[in-house]
Structure formats: C-alpha cells, structure tokens
Amino acid sequence: MSPQLDRVDHIHIYVQDRAAAEVWYGRVLGLKRVEELAFWAPGPGPLTLSDADGHIHLALFERPAAANRTTVALGVGAEAFLAWRAHLGRELGEVPGVVDHDASWSMYFYDPWGNPYEITCYDYDVLAASLR
C-alpha cells in the first residue's frame, strides 16, 4: 500500500515567455510571484506563482512551444463560479461556455501559451438554477 499524499504541491506550466506569463497569470488568475522561491527563476528553474492563501502553486518553466496534454482544474463554489465566468469574459474577450457534467459544472479556457484550464463547481443544483 502506498503512503498517503498530503496535497498537490505545485503544477509545472510550460510557457514561451515567463515574464509575459507572470503578468497574464497575475491579471487573469490573481497569482503572484513567490519571492522566497524566486532564486530559481534566473536559470532554467521555475518562476513560482501562488494565490494569496498559498493553496495553489504554479511553477512556470520557459520552454519552446509543444503540445499540451494536461488540464489544470481549479475548484470553486457556485457564487465564485459565476464571478469567474464574468471575470474571464472580460479578460479573455469572450465568456466561456459551461459544460453540465450531471454532478458538476465546468468551464474551459486556455492561457496564451496553449495550456488548458478548467474551473469546476460541485454546487450543482445551486449553479443550475443560476445558469437557467
């Protein structure tokens, strides 16, 4: 039997321009540089970004463009889902559509480097009423 894992520590995100990505992730997702880990960024190491509570960590690595196969899924409640949908509509130029998964609702979008993202809500009935 495997030992228990505590959490997802961070997710590697591959971008072609870390400086531009830091600005985009700050503006669109509200993530900021983790200063304590910034010493990794001048070389091939990551530029680590985090949410204000330190629960979400993305490690930005600069790499040439390549096919992306992993979707980063972020979870929120119903009220935040609607707020995120409006926010993404403003930031991305179009309101993301929603997908009904019968137990949850999701919306999907991409960063400028082709990395796929999903925002998911399990407050199914509450959100269903708001979306109708």
DRENRO-198683 format. One record per residue: x, y, z of N, C-alpha, C, O, CB in turn; residue in three letters; residue number from 1. Coordinates in steps of 0.1 Angstrom, whole numbers. Glycine has a CB too. Example, Ala and Ser with C-alpha at 12.3 -4.5 7.8 and 13.67 -1.06 7.14 Angstrom:
+-------+-------+-------+-------+-------+-------+-------+-------+-------+-------+-------+-------+-------+-------+-------+--------+-----+
!   nc1 !   nc2 !   nc3 !  cac1 !  cac2 !  cac3 !   cc1 !   cc2 !   cc3 !   oc1 !   oc2 !   oc3 !  cbc1 !  cbc2 !  cbc3 ! residu ! num !
+-------+-------+-------+-------+-------+-------+-------+-------+-------+-------+-------+-------+-------+-------+-------+--------+-----+
!   132 !   -57 !    78 !   123 !   -45 !    78 !   132 !   -33 !    78 !   142 !   -33 !    85 !   113 !   -45 !    90 !    ALA !   1 !
!   128 !   -22 !    71 !   137 !   -11 !    71 !   129 !     0 !    79 !   134 !    11 !    80 !   141 !    -6 !    57 !    SER !   2 !
+-------+-------+-------+-------+-------+-------+-------+-------+-------+-------+-------+-------+-------+-------+-------+--------+-----+
END
This chain:
+-------+-------+-------+-------+-------+-------+-------+-------+-------+-------+-------+-------+-------+-------+-------+--------+-----+
!   nc1 !   nc2 !   nc3 !  cac1 !  cac2 !  cac3 !   cc1 !   cc2 !   cc3 !   oc1 !   oc2 !   oc3 !  cbc1 !  cbc2 !  cbc3 ! residu ! num !
+-------+-------+-------+-------+-------+-------+-------+-------+-------+-------+-------+-------+-------+-------+-------+--------+-----+
!     8 !   -12 !     0 !     0 !     0 !     0 !     9 !    12 !     0 !    19 !    13 !     7 !   -10 !     0 !    12 !    MET !   1 !
!     5 !    22 !    -8 !    13 !    35 !    -9 !    11 !    43 !     4 !     0 !    43 !    10 !     9 !    42 !   -21 !    SER !   2 !
!    21 !    51 !     7 !    19 !    61 !    18 !    10 !    72 !    13 !     8 !    74 !     1 !    33 !    67 !    22 !    PRO !   3 !
!     3 !    78 !    22 !    -7 !    89 !    19 !     0 !   101 !    15 !    10 !   105 !    20 !   -16 !    91 !    31 !    GLN !   4 !
!    -5 !   108 !     4 !    -1 !   121 !     0 !    -8 !   132 !     7 !   -20 !   130 !    11 !    -3 !   122 !   -16 !    LEU !   5 !
!    -1 !   143 !    10 !    -7 !   154 !    17 !   -15 !   164 !     8 !   -26 !   168 !    12 !     3 !   162 !    24 !    ASP !   6 !
!   -10 !   166 !    -4 !   -16 !   177 !   -12 !    -9 !   177 !   -26 !     2 !   170 !   -28 !   -15 !   191 !    -5 !    ARG !   7 !
!   -14 !   185 !   -35 !    -6 !   188 !   -47 !     2 !   199 !   -44 !    -3 !   210 !   -40 !   -16 !   191 !   -60 !    VAL !   8 !
!    15 !   198 !   -45 !    25 !   208 !   -41 !    25 !   220 !   -51 !    24 !   231 !   -48 !    39 !   202 !   -39 !    ASP !   9 !
!    27 !   216 !   -64 !    27 !   226 !   -75 !    25 !   219 !   -88 !    26 !   206 !   -89 !    40 !   234 !   -75 !    HIS !  10 !
!    22 !   226 !   -98 !    20 !   221 !  -111 !    29 !   228 !  -121 !    30 !   240 !  -121 !     5 !   223 !  -116 !    ILE !  11 !
!    37 !   221 !  -129 !    46 !   226 !  -139 !    37 !   231 !  -151 !    29 !   224 !  -157 !    56 !   216 !  -144 !    HIS !  12 !
!    40 !   244 !  -155 !    33 !   250 !  -166 !    44 !   255 !  -175 !    53 !   262 !  -171 !    24 !   262 !  -161 !    ILE !  13 !
!    43 !   251 !  -188 !    53 !   254 !  -198 !    49 !   266 !  -207 !    38 !   265 !  -213 !    57 !   242 !  -206 !    TYR !  14 !
!    57 !   277 !  -207 !    53 !   289 !  -214 !    66 !   293 !  -222 !    77 !   289 !  -220 !    49 !   300 !  -205 !    VAL !  15 !
!    63 !   301 !  -232 !    75 !   306 !  -241 !    81 !   319 !  -235 !    92 !   322 !  -239 !    70 !   308 !  -255 !    GLN !  16 !
!    74 !   325 !  -226 !    79 !   338 !  -221 !    74 !   340 !  -206 !    62 !   343 !  -204 !    74 !   350 !  -230 !    ASP !  17 !
!    83 !   337 !  -197 !    79 !   337 !  -183 !    75 !   351 !  -178 !    65 !   352 !  -170 !    90 !   332 !  -174 !    ARG !  18 !
!    81 !   361 !  -183 !    78 !   375 !  -178 !    64 !   378 !  -183 !    56 !   383 !  -175 !    88 !   385 !  -184 !    ALA !  19 !
!    60 !   375 !  -195 !    47 !   378 !  -200 !    37 !   369 !  -193 !    26 !   373 !  -190 !    46 !   376 !  -215 !    ALA !  20 !
!    41 !   356 !  -190 !    32 !   347 !  -183 !    29 !   352 !  -169 !    18 !   351 !  -164 !    38 !   333 !  -183 !    ALA !  21 !
!    39 !   357 !  -162 !    37 !   362 !  -149 !    26 !   373 !  -149 !    18 !   374 !  -140 !    50 !   367 !  -143 !    GLU !  22 !
!    27 !   382 !  -159 !    17 !   393 !  -160 !     3 !   387 !  -162 !    -6 !   391 !  -156 !    21 !   403 !  -171 !    VAL !  23 !
!     2 !   378 !  -172 !   -11 !   372 !  -175 !   -17 !   364 !  -164 !   -29 !   366 !  -161 !    -9 !   362 !  -187 !    TRP !  24 !
!    -9 !   356 !  -157 !   -14 !   348 !  -146 !   -18 !   358 !  -134 !   -27 !   354 !  -126 !    -4 !   338 !  -141 !    TYR !  25 !
!   -11 !   368 !  -132 !   -15 !   378 !  -122 !   -28 !   385 !  -125 !   -37 !   386 !  -117 !    -4 !   389 !  -120 !    GLY !  26 !
!   -29 !   389 !  -138 !   -41 !   396 !  -142 !   -54 !   387 !  -142 !   -64 !   391 !  -138 !   -39 !   403 !  -155 !    ARG !  27 !
!   -52 !   375 !  -148 !   -64 !   367 !  -151 !   -67 !   358 !  -139 !   -79 !   356 !  -136 !   -61 !   358 !  -163 !    VAL !  28 !
!   -57 !   352 !  -132 !   -60 !   343 !  -121 !   -56 !   348 !  -108 !   -58 !   342 !   -97 !   -52 !   330 !  -123 !    LEU !  29 !
!   -50 !   360 !  -107 !   -47 !   366 !   -94 !   -35 !   360 !   -87 !   -34 !   361 !   -75 !   -59 !   366 !   -85 !    GLY !  30 !
!   -26 !   353 !   -95 !   -15 !   347 !   -89 !    -3 !   356 !   -88 !    -1 !   364 !   -98 !   -11 !   334 !   -96 !    LEU !  31 !
!     5 !   356 !   -78 !    17 !   364 !   -76 !    29 !   356 !   -74 !    29 !   344 !   -70 !    15 !   374 !   -64 !    LYS !  32 !
!    40 !   362 !   -77 !    53 !   356 !   -75 !    56 !   352 !   -61 !    53 !   360 !   -52 !    65 !   365 !   -80 !    ARG !  33 !
!    61 !   340 !   -58 !    65 !   336 !   -45 !    80 !   340 !   -44 !    89 !   334 !   -49 !    64 !   320 !   -43 !    VAL !  34 !
!    82 !   351 !   -36 !    95 !   357 !   -35 !   106 !   348 !   -29 !   117 !   348 !   -33 !    95 !   370 !   -27 !    GLU !  35 !
!   101 !   339 !   -20 !   111 !   330 !   -13 !   117 !   320 !   -23 !   127 !   314 !   -20 !   104 !   323 !    -2 !    GLU !  36 !
!   110 !   318 !   -34 !   114 !   308 !   -44 !   119 !   314 !   -57 !   123 !   307 !   -66 !   103 !   298 !   -47 !    LEU !  37 !
!   120 !   328 !   -57 !   124 !   335 !   -69 !   138 !   332 !   -74 !   142 !   335 !   -85 !   121 !   350 !   -67 !    ALA !  38 !
!   146 !   328 !   -64 !   161 !   325 !   -68 !   162 !   314 !   -78 !   172 !   313 !   -85 !   168 !   321 !   -55 !    PHE !  39 !
!   152 !   306 !   -80 !   152 !   295 !   -90 !   151 !   301 !  -105 !   156 !   295 !  -114 !   142 !   285 !   -88 !    TRP !  40 !
!   143 !   312 !  -106 !   139 !   317 !  -119 !   150 !   322 !  -128 !   148 !   321 !  -140 !   129 !   327 !  -117 !    ALA !  41 !
!   161 !   328 !  -124 !   170 !   333 !  -134 !   176 !   323 !  -143 !   179 !   326 !  -154 !   181 !   340 !  -126 !    PRO !  42 !
!   177 !   310 !  -139 !   182 !   300 !  -147 !   171 !   292 !  -153 !   160 !   297 !  -156 !   192 !   291 !  -139 !    GLY !  43 !
!   173 !   279 !  -155 !   163 !   270 !  -161 !   152 !   266 !  -151 !   142 !   260 !  -155 !   169 !   258 !  -167 !    PRO !  44 !
!   153 !   270 !  -138 !   143 !   266 !  -128 !   131 !   274 !  -130 !   130 !   283 !  -139 !   149 !   269 !  -115 !    GLY !  45 !
!   121 !   271 !  -122 !   107 !   277 !  -124 !   106 !   291 !  -117 !   113 !   294 !  -108 !    97 !   268 !  -119 !    PRO !  46 !
!    97 !   298 !  -123 !    92 !   310 !  -116 !    79 !   306 !  -109 !    69 !   303 !  -116 !    90 !   323 !  -126 !    LEU !  47 !
!    79 !   305 !   -96 !    67 !   300 !   -89 !    57 !   311 !   -85 !    61 !   322 !   -80 !    72 !   293 !   -76 !    THR !  48 !
!    45 !   309 !   -89 !    34 !   318 !   -86 !    24 !   311 !   -76 !    23 !   299 !   -76 !    26 !   322 !   -99 !    LEU !  49 !
!    17 !   319 !   -68 !     8 !   314 !   -58 !    -5 !   323 !   -57 !    -4 !   335 !   -60 !    14 !   312 !   -45 !    SER !  50 !
!   -16 !   317 !   -52 !   -27 !   325 !   -48 !   -24 !   332 !   -35 !   -14 !   328 !   -29 !   -40 !   317 !   -48 !    ASP !  51 !
!   -32 !   341 !   -31 !   -30 !   349 !   -18 !   -29 !   340 !    -6 !   -22 !   343 !     4 !   -41 !   359 !   -16 !    ALA !  52 !
!   -37 !   329 !    -6 !   -37 !   320 !     6 !   -26 !   309 !     6 !   -24 !   302 !    15 !   -50 !   313 !     7 !    ASP !  53 !
!   -18 !   308 !    -5 !    -8 !   299 !    -7 !   -13 !   284 !    -9 !    -5 !   275 !    -6 !     1 !   299 !     6 !    GLY !  54 !
!   -25 !   283 !   -14 !   -30 !   270 !   -16 !   -27 !   264 !   -30 !   -26 !   252 !   -32 !   -45 !   270 !   -14 !    HIS !  55 !
!   -26 !   273 !   -40 !   -24 !   270 !   -54 !   -10 !   275 !   -58 !    -7 !   287 !   -56 !   -35 !   276 !   -63 !    ILE !  56 !
!    -2 !   266 !   -63 !    12 !   270 !   -68 !    14 !   265 !   -82 !    12 !   253 !   -85 !    23 !   264 !   -58 !    HIS !  57 !
!    18 !   274 !   -91 !    21 !   270 !  -104 !    36 !   274 !  -106 !    41 !   284 !  -102 !    13 !   278 !  -115 !    LEU !  58 !
!    43 !   264 !  -112 !    58 !   266 !  -115 !    59 !   268 !  -130 !    58 !   259 !  -138 !    66 !   254 !  -110 !    ALA !  59 !
!    62 !   281 !  -134 !    64 !   284 !  -148 !    78 !   281 !  -153 !    87 !   286 !  -147 !    60 !   299 !  -150 !    LEU !  60 !
!    78 !   273 !  -163 !    91 !   269 !  -169 !    91 !   275 !  -183 !    81 !   273 !  -190 !    94 !   254 !  -169 !    PHE !  61 !
!   102 !   281 !  -188 !   103 !   286 !  -201 !   107 !   275 !  -210 !   118 !   269 !  -208 !   112 !   298 !  -202 !    GLU !  62 !
!    99 !   271 !  -220 !   102 !   261 !  -230 !    97 !   264 !  -243 !    87 !   272 !  -244 !    96 !   247 !  -225 !    ARG !  63 !
!   102 !   259 !  -254 !    96 !   261 !  -267 !    82 !   255 !  -267 !    78 !   247 !  -259 !   104 !   254 !  -278 !    PRO !  64 !
!    74 !   260 !  -277 !    60 !   256 !  -278 !    60 !   241 !  -281 !    67 !   235 !  -288 !    53 !   263 !  -289 !    ALA !  65 !
!    50 !   234 !  -274 !    48 !   220 !  -276 !    33 !   217 !  -273 !    26 !   225 !  -267 !    57 !   211 !  -267 !    ALA !  66 !
!    29 !   205 !  -277 !    15 !   201 !  -275 !    13 !   199 !  -259 !    22 !   194 !  -253 !    12 !   188 !  -282 !    ALA !  67 !
!     2 !   205 !  -254 !    -1 !   204 !  -240 !   -11 !   193 !  -238 !   -21 !   192 !  -245 !    -6 !   217 !  -235 !    ASN !  68 !
!    -9 !   184 !  -228 !   -17 !   173 !  -226 !   -24 !   173 !  -213 !   -33 !   165 !  -210 !   -10 !   160 !  -228 !    ARG !  69 !
!   -20 !   181 !  -204 !   -26 !   181 !  -190 !   -34 !   194 !  -188 !   -30 !   205 !  -191 !   -15 !   181 !  -180 !    THR !  70 !
!   -46 !   192 !  -183 !   -55 !   203 !  -180 !   -54 !   205 !  -165 !   -56 !   196 !  -157 !   -70 !   200 !  -184 !    THR !  71 !
!   -53 !   218 !  -161 !   -53 !   222 !  -147 !   -67 !   225 !  -143 !   -73 !   235 !  -149 !   -43 !   234 !  -144 !    VAL !  72 !
!   -73 !   218 !  -134 !   -87 !   220 !  -130 !   -87 !   227 !  -116 !   -80 !   222 !  -106 !   -95 !   207 !  -129 !    ALA !  73 !
!   -94 !   238 !  -115 !   -95 !   246 !  -102 !  -109 !   245 !   -98 !  -118 !   246 !  -106 !   -90 !   261 !  -104 !    LEU !  74 !
!  -111 !   244 !   -85 !  -124 !   242 !   -79 !  -129 !   255 !   -72 !  -121 !   261 !   -65 !  -125 !   231 !   -70 !    GLY !  75 !
!  -142 !   258 !   -73 !  -148 !   269 !   -67 !  -163 !   266 !   -63 !  -168 !   256 !   -68 !  -147 !   282 !   -76 !    VAL !  76 !
!  -169 !   274 !   -55 !  -183 !   273 !   -52 !  -191 !   280 !   -63 !  -186 !   286 !   -72 !  -186 !   279 !   -38 !    GLY !  77 !
!  -205 !   279 !   -62 !  -214 !   284 !   -72 !  -212 !   299 !   -74 !  -211 !   304 !   -86 !  -228 !   281 !   -68 !    ALA !  78 !
!  -212 !   307 !   -63 !  -211 !   322 !   -65 !  -197 !   326 !   -71 !  -197 !   334 !   -80 !  -212 !   329 !   -51 !    GLU !  79 !
!  -187 !   319 !   -67 !  -174 !   322 !   -73 !  -173 !   318 !   -88 !  -167 !   324 !   -96 !  -162 !   315 !   -65 !    ALA !  80 !
!  -180 !   306 !   -91 !  -180 !   302 !  -105 !  -186 !   313 !  -114 !  -180 !   316 !  -124 !  -189 !   289 !  -106 !    PHE !  81 !
!  -197 !   319 !  -110 !  -203 !   329 !  -118 !  -194 !   342 !  -118 !  -193 !   348 !  -129 !  -217 !   333 !  -112 !    LEU !  82 !
!  -188 !   345 !  -107 !  -178 !   356 !  -107 !  -166 !   353 !  -117 !  -162 !   362 !  -124 !  -173 !   359 !   -93 !    ALA !  83 !
!  -161 !   341 !  -116 !  -150 !   338 !  -125 !  -154 !   338 !  -140 !  -147 !   342 !  -148 !  -145 !   324 !  -122 !    TRP !  84 !
!  -166 !   334 !  -143 !  -171 !   334 !  -156 !  -172 !   348 !  -162 !  -168 !   351 !  -173 !  -185 !   327 !  -157 !    ARG !  85 !
!  -177 !   357 !  -154 !  -177 !   371 !  -158 !  -163 !   377 !  -159 !  -160 !   384 !  -169 !  -186 !   380 !  -148 !    ALA !  86 !
!  -155 !   374 !  -150 !  -141 !   379 !  -150 !  -134 !   374 !  -162 !  -127 !   381 !  -169 !  -133 !   374 !  -137 !    HIS !  87 !
!  -135 !   361 !  -165 !  -128 !   355 !  -177 !  -134 !   361 !  -190 !  -126 !   363 !  -199 !  -130 !   340 !  -177 !    LEU !  88 !
!  -147 !   364 !  -190 !  -152 !   371 !  -202 !  -146 !   384 !  -204 !  -143 !   387 !  -216 !  -167 !   372 !  -200 !    GLY !  89 !
!  -143 !   392 !  -194 !  -137 !   405 !  -195 !  -122 !   403 !  -199 !  -117 !   409 !  -209 !  -138 !   413 !  -182 !    ARG !  90 !
!  -115 !   394 !  -193 !  -101 !   392 !  -195 !   -97 !   385 !  -208 !   -87 !   388 !  -215 !   -95 !   384 !  -184 !    GLU !  91 !
!  -106 !   376 !  -212 !  -103 !   368 !  -224 !  -110 !   372 !  -236 !  -108 !   368 !  -248 !  -106 !   353 !  -221 !    LEU !  92 !
!  -119 !   382 !  -235 !  -127 !   387 !  -246 !  -139 !   380 !  -250 !  -146 !   384 !  -259 !  -118 !   388 !  -258 !    GLY !  93 !
!  -142 !   369 !  -243 !  -154 !   361 !  -245 !  -157 !   353 !  -233 !  -148 !   348 !  -226 !  -154 !   352 !  -258 !    GLU !  94 !
!  -170 !   352 !  -230 !  -175 !   345 !  -218 !  -174 !   330 !  -221 !  -179 !   325 !  -231 !  -189 !   349 !  -214 !    VAL !  95 !
!  -166 !   322 !  -213 !  -165 !   308 !  -215 !  -179 !   301 !  -214 !  -187 !   305 !  -205 !  -155 !   301 !  -205 !    PRO !  96 !
!  -182 !   292 !  -222 !  -194 !   284 !  -221 !  -193 !   275 !  -209 !  -182 !   273 !  -204 !  -196 !   275 !  -234 !    GLY !  97 !
!  -204 !   269 !  -205 !  -204 !   260 !  -194 !  -207 !   246 !  -199 !  -215 !   244 !  -208 !  -213 !   264 !  -183 !    VAL !  98 !
!  -202 !   236 !  -192 !  -205 !   222 !  -195 !  -211 !   215 !  -183 !  -206 !   216 !  -172 !  -192 !   214 !  -200 !    VAL !  99 !
!  -223 !   209 !  -185 !  -230 !   202 !  -175 !  -225 !   188 !  -175 !  -227 !   180 !  -184 !  -246 !   203 !  -178 !    ASP ! 100 !
!  -219 !   184 !  -163 !  -213 !   171 !  -162 !  -223 !   162 !  -153 !  -218 !   152 !  -148 !  -199 !   171 !  -156 !    HIS ! 101 !
!  -235 !   166 !  -151 !  -245 !   159 !  -143 !  -242 !   160 !  -128 !  -252 !   159 !  -120 !  -246 !   145 !  -147 !    ASP ! 102 !
!  -230 !   160 !  -123 !  -227 !   162 !  -109 !  -219 !   175 !  -107 !  -218 !   179 !   -95 !  -218 !   150 !  -105 !    ALA ! 103 !
!  -215 !   181 !  -117 !  -207 !   193 !  -116 !  -209 !   202 !  -129 !  -214 !   197 !  -139 !  -192 !   190 !  -113 !    SER ! 104 !
!  -205 !   214 !  -128 !  -204 !   223 !  -139 !  -190 !   227 !  -141 !  -183 !   229 !  -132 !  -214 !   236 !  -137 !    TRP ! 105 !
!  -186 !   229 !  -154 !  -172 !   233 !  -157 !  -172 !   243 !  -168 !  -181 !   243 !  -177 !  -163 !   221 !  -160 !    SER ! 106 !
!  -162 !   251 !  -168 !  -159 !   260 !  -180 !  -144 !   258 !  -183 !  -136 !   256 !  -174 !  -162 !   275 !  -177 !    MET ! 107 !
!  -141 !   259 !  -195 !  -127 !   256 !  -200 !  -122 !   268 !  -207 !  -129 !   276 !  -214 !  -127 !   244 !  -209 !    TYR ! 108 !
!  -108 !   270 !  -206 !  -102 !   281 !  -213 !   -87 !   278 !  -214 !   -82 !   268 !  -208 !  -104 !   295 !  -206 !    PHE ! 109 !
!   -80 !   286 !  -222 !   -65 !   284 !  -224 !   -58 !   297 !  -220 !   -63 !   308 !  -222 !   -63 !   280 !  -239 !    TYR ! 110 !
!   -45 !   295 !  -216 !   -37 !   306 !  -214 !   -31 !   309 !  -228 !   -33 !   302 !  -237 !   -25 !   304 !  -204 !    ASP ! 111 !
!   -24 !   321 !  -230 !   -18 !   324 !  -243 !    -8 !   314 !  -249 !    -5 !   315 !  -260 !   -12 !   338 !  -242 !    PRO ! 112 !
!    -3 !   305 !  -240 !     7 !   295 !  -245 !     1 !   282 !  -248 !     8 !   272 !  -250 !    17 !   294 !  -234 !    TRP ! 113 !
!   -13 !   281 !  -248 !   -20 !   269 !  -251 !   -22 !   259 !  -240 !   -27 !   248 !  -242 !   -12 !   262 !  -262 !    GLY ! 114 !
!   -19 !   263 !  -227 !   -21 !   254 !  -216 !   -36 !   255 !  -212 !   -42 !   265 !  -210 !   -13 !   259 !  -204 !    ASN ! 115 !
!   -43 !   243 !  -212 !   -57 !   242 !  -209 !   -60 !   243 !  -194 !   -53 !   237 !  -186 !   -63 !   230 !  -215 !    PRO ! 116 !
!   -71 !   250 !  -191 !   -76 !   252 !  -177 !   -91 !   249 !  -176 !   -98 !   250 !  -186 !   -73 !   266 !  -172 !    TYR ! 117 !
!   -95 !   245 !  -165 !  -109 !   242 !  -162 !  -112 !   248 !  -148 !  -104 !   246 !  -139 !  -112 !   226 !  -163 !    GLU ! 118 !
!  -124 !   254 !  -147 !  -129 !   258 !  -134 !  -142 !   250 !  -132 !  -151 !   250 !  -140 !  -132 !   274 !  -133 !    ILE ! 119 !
!  -142 !   242 !  -121 !  -153 !   233 !  -118 !  -160 !   237 !  -105 !  -154 !   242 !   -96 !  -147 !   219 !  -117 !    THR ! 120 !
!  -173 !   234 !  -105 !  -181 !   237 !   -93 !  -190 !   224 !   -91 !  -197 !   219 !  -100 !  -190 !   249 !   -95 !    CYS ! 121 !
!  -190 !   220 !   -79 !  -199 !   208 !   -75 !  -212 !   212 !   -68 !  -219 !   204 !   -63 !  -191 !   199 !   -66 !    TYR ! 122 !
!  -214 !   225 !   -67 !  -227 !   230 !   -61 !  -237 !   230 !   -73 !  -242 !   240 !   -77 !  -226 !   245 !   -56 !    ASP ! 123 !
!  -240 !   218 !   -77 !  -247 !   215 !   -90 !  -260 !   222 !   -90 !  -263 !   230 !  -100 !  -249 !   200 !   -91 !    TYR ! 124 !
!  -269 !   219 !   -81 !  -283 !   225 !   -82 !  -283 !   240 !   -80 !  -291 !   247 !   -87 !  -291 !   219 !   -71 !    ASP ! 125 !
!  -275 !   245 !   -71 !  -274 !   260 !   -70 !  -270 !   266 !   -82 !  -276 !   276 !   -87 !  -265 !   263 !   -58 !    VAL ! 126 !
!  -260 !   261 !   -88 !  -254 !   267 !  -101 !  -264 !   265 !  -112 !  -266 !   274 !  -121 !  -241 !   261 !  -104 !    LEU ! 127 !
!  -271 !   253 !  -113 !  -280 !   251 !  -124 !  -291 !   261 !  -123 !  -296 !   266 !  -134 !  -286 !   236 !  -122 !    ALA ! 128 !
!  -296 !   265 !  -112 !  -307 !   275 !  -110 !  -302 !   288 !  -115 !  -309 !   296 !  -122 !  -312 !   276 !   -96 !    ALA ! 129 !
!  -289 !   292 !  -112 !  -284 !   305 !  -116 !  -281 !   305 !  -131 !  -282 !   316 !  -137 !  -271 !   307 !  -109 !    SER ! 130 !
!  -278 !   294 !  -137 !  -274 !   294 !  -152 !  -287 !   294 !  -160 !  -286 !   296 !  -172 !  -266 !   282 !  -155 !    LEU ! 131 !
!  -298 !   290 !  -155 !  -310 !   290 !  -163 !  -317 !   303 !  -164 !  -328 !   304 !  -171 !  -320 !   280 !  -157 !    ARG ! 132 !
+-------+-------+-------+-------+-------+-------+-------+-------+-------+-------+-------+-------+-------+-------+-------+--------+-----+
END
